Amino acid sequence: MTKWHRSYIQNAYRELERGITRKQLDTLGINATGKRVLDVGCGPGNLLVALSVDTPKFLVGVDVDAIFLSFGRSQVEKLVERPLATPVLLRAALPTLPFADASFDLVTCFLVMPHVPDDYVALTELTRVLKPGGTLAISGHGFGFPLRYLKRFRLKPLQMYLASLIYRCTGKKLIRNTLQNDRKMCDILSNIGVIPEVQHYNKKLLGCVATYWIKAIKSEVSPKAMQ
Ligand SMILES: C[S@@+](CC[C@H](N)C(=O)[O-])C[C@H]1O[C@@H](n2cnc3c(N)ncnc32)[C@H](O)[C@@H]1O
């Protein structure tokens, strides 16, 4: 486990203990009760633990990182008590999820958009596995986010801005960890038939959003049929 994994896990579980993770779900009006739920990019399982409290029908987490998955599996075993169903953690990565179309009622994907190879393709895949009328909740970082690192790590903000610029100009995430314009994300979602319903930001730094959350509902009618 790297230093980065350790510090991410520490911070994520601190937020879980303090109720910050639950508050994020509540702010978006997300309740997983009785639902088939998928958390994409589940990391060390923090969101899965928060969602399990709602007693979903079943709960699956996927991530590309074997270290997070292994830690996440041990945490959900320890923290999710019977009669709640223990979440299942699998290794898989956007843009290819190993699930049939319309398998889930709720799909969450928090802080993963900065790392996916292509925003449009990733959102389309998240939508594919969601049933019509189902809920997609995503979050990511806006252009204000790197400013918080300015004092401590000067290269990190530079890297994030550069990654975003390269993606904007070439359509390629040659360096991962891009920043998103949340309005553009809403436009993509609307275009693929997932209608944004709730948007939430933490704070703005120098007028720019640091972290955004979007909850959107998959239309019962396919976008092609609407045209
Ligand atoms: C910043 S962490 C977020 C973890 C968790 N969702 C949370 O909110 O705390 C980003 C996670 O996305 C995962 N990830 C990165 N690229 C991915 C991809 N293409 N498909 C699935 N997961 C990915 C990383 O391994 C990492 O666990």
The ligand as an SDF file (V2000), in Angstrom:
LIG
                    3D

 27 29  0  0  0  0  0  0  0  0999 V2000
  -10.6490    9.7550   -5.6730 C   0  0  0  0  0  0  0  0  0  0  0  0
  -11.0120    8.0500   -5.5650 S   0  0  0  0  0  0  0  0  0  0  0  0
  -12.7480    8.0440   -5.1000 C   0  0  0  0  0  0  0  0  0  0  0  0
  -13.1360    6.8680   -4.2610 C   0  0  0  0  0  0  0  0  0  0  0  0
  -14.5750    6.8870   -3.7410 C   0  0  0  0  0  0  0  0  0  0  0  0
  -15.5280    6.8560   -4.8370 N   0  0  0  0  0  0  0  0  0  0  0  0
  -14.8330    8.1060   -2.8870 C   0  0  0  0  0  0  0  0  0  0  0  0
  -15.7460    8.8910   -3.2070 O   0  0  0  0  0  0  0  0  0  0  0  0
  -14.1360    8.2800   -1.8920 O   0  0  0  0  0  0  0  0  0  0  0  0
  -11.1050    7.5970   -7.2620 C   0  0  0  0  0  0  0  0  0  0  0  0
  -11.3160    6.1020   -7.4440 C   0  0  0  0  0  0  0  0  0  0  0  0
  -11.6070    5.8340   -8.8130 O   0  0  0  0  0  0  0  0  0  0  0  0
  -10.9160    4.6520   -9.1800 C   0  0  0  0  0  0  0  0  0  0  0  0
  -10.7890    4.6840  -10.6470 N   0  0  0  0  0  0  0  0  0  0  0  0
   -9.9330    5.4050  -11.3960 C   0  0  0  0  0  0  0  0  0  0  0  0
  -10.1520    5.1740  -12.6970 N   0  0  0  0  0  0  0  0  0  0  0  0
  -11.1700    4.2840  -12.7710 C   0  0  0  0  0  0  0  0  0  0  0  0
  -11.8600    3.6390  -13.8480 C   0  0  0  0  0  0  0  0  0  0  0  0
  -11.5440    3.8910  -15.1210 N   0  0  0  0  0  0  0  0  0  0  0  0
  -12.8550    2.7880  -13.5540 N   0  0  0  0  0  0  0  0  0  0  0  0
  -13.1950    2.5200  -12.2630 C   0  0  0  0  0  0  0  0  0  0  0  0
  -12.5710    3.1010  -11.2000 N   0  0  0  0  0  0  0  0  0  0  0  0
  -11.5810    3.9580  -11.4490 C   0  0  0  0  0  0  0  0  0  0  0  0
   -9.5970    4.7480   -8.4210 C   0  0  0  0  0  0  0  0  0  0  0  0
   -8.9700    3.5120   -8.3220 O   0  0  0  0  0  0  0  0  0  0  0  0
  -10.0880    5.2910   -7.0850 C   0  0  0  0  0  0  0  0  0  0  0  0
  -10.4560    4.2730   -6.2110 O   0  0  0  0  0  0  0  0  0  0  0  0
  1  2  1  0
  2  3  1  0
  2 10  1  0
  3  4  1  0
  4  5  1  0
  5  6  1  0
  5  7  1  0
  7  8  2  0
  7  9  1  0
 10 11  1  0
 11 12  1  0
 11 26  1  0
 12 13  1  0
 13 14  1  0
 13 24  1  0
 14 15  1  0
 14 23  1  0
 15 16  2  0
 16 17  1  0
 17 18  1  0
 17 23  2  0
 18 19  1  0
 18 20  2  0
 20 21  1  0
 21 22  2  0
 22 23  1  0
 24 25  1  0
 24 26  1  0
 26 27  1  0
M  CHG  2   2   1   9  -1
M  END
$$$$
